[in-house]
Amino acid sequence: SQYILGLKPTHSGLRIDPCVPKTWKKWEVKRKFRGATLNIHVKNPDGVQKGVVRVTVDGEEIDGNVVPVQPEGTVHEVEVLMG
């Protein structure tokens, strides 16, 4: 999950930086991270192998591709657009 799906824990949060085959147009993964549950939905409409254009957490766009640490016991929807 750290290299293909690009889910890498960092001190400040969970970095999402996939490196996938061109044929992967979308996928979903549920990831527990520091007590919170992240439902991660990745879309890759242009069939790129690497690169994140936008990340939203619960509908709010964040800067960059590191999802901040969320409160323990909470559930969050993460949308990732590759491009």
C-alpha positions in Angstrom: 0.0 0.0 0.0 2.9 2.4 0.5 4.4 2.2 -3.0 1.7 1.2 -5.5 -1.3 2.9 -3.8 1.1 5.6 -2.4 -0.3 5.6 1.1 2.7 6.7 3.2 2.4 7.8 6.8 4.4 10.9 7.7 4.7 12.9 10.9 2.1 15.5 9.7 -0.4 13.1 8.1 -1.0 10.4 5.5 0.7 11.2 2.1 -1.3 10.0 -0.9 1.0 9.7 -3.9 0.0 6.7 -6.1 2.2 5.1 -8.8 -0.1 2.9 -10.7 -0.6 1.3 -14.2 -2.3 3.5 -16.8 -5.2 1.1 -16.9 -6.2 1.9 -13.3 -9.0 4.5 -13.8 -10.4 4.4 -10.2 -10.1 2.5 -6.9 -11.1 2.7 -3.3 -9.4 1.7 -0.1 -10.3 2.0 3.6 -7.3 2.9 5.7 -7.1 3.3 9.5 -4.6 6.0 10.3 -3.8 7.0 13.9 -7.2 5.9 15.1 -9.3 7.5 12.4 -10.8 5.7 9.4 -10.2 7.2 5.9 -12.4 6.0 3.1 -10.1 6.9 0.1 -11.6 7.2 -3.4 -9.0 7.7 -6.2 -10.0 8.8 -9.7 -7.6 8.6 -12.6 -9.6 9.7 -15.7 -6.6 10.5 -17.9 -4.8 7.2 -17.1 -1.6 8.8 -15.7 0.8 6.7 -13.8 1.8 9.3 -11.2 0.7 12.7 -10.0 -2.1 14.1 -7.8 -4.0 17.2 -8.9 -6.4 17.6 -6.0 -7.3 16.0 -2.6 -10.4 16.7 -0.6 -11.3 15.6 2.9 -15.0 15.6 3.6 -15.6 17.8 0.6 -13.0 20.4 1.6 -9.9 20.8 -0.7 -6.6 20.6 1.2 -3.2 22.0 0.1 -1.0 19.3 -1.3 -1.5 15.6 -0.9 -1.0 15.0 2.8 -4.2 14.3 4.7 -3.9 15.9 8.1 -4.2 13.7 11.2 -7.9 13.4 12.1 -9.4 12.9 15.5 -9.3 9.3 16.9 -12.6 7.4 16.3 -13.8 9.6 13.4 -14.6 8.5 9.8 -13.7 10.7 6.8 -14.2 10.6 3.0 -11.1 11.4 1.0 -11.3 12.1 -2.7 -8.1 12.1 -4.8 -7.9 13.2 -8.4 -4.8 12.1 -10.3 -3.6 14.0 -13.4 
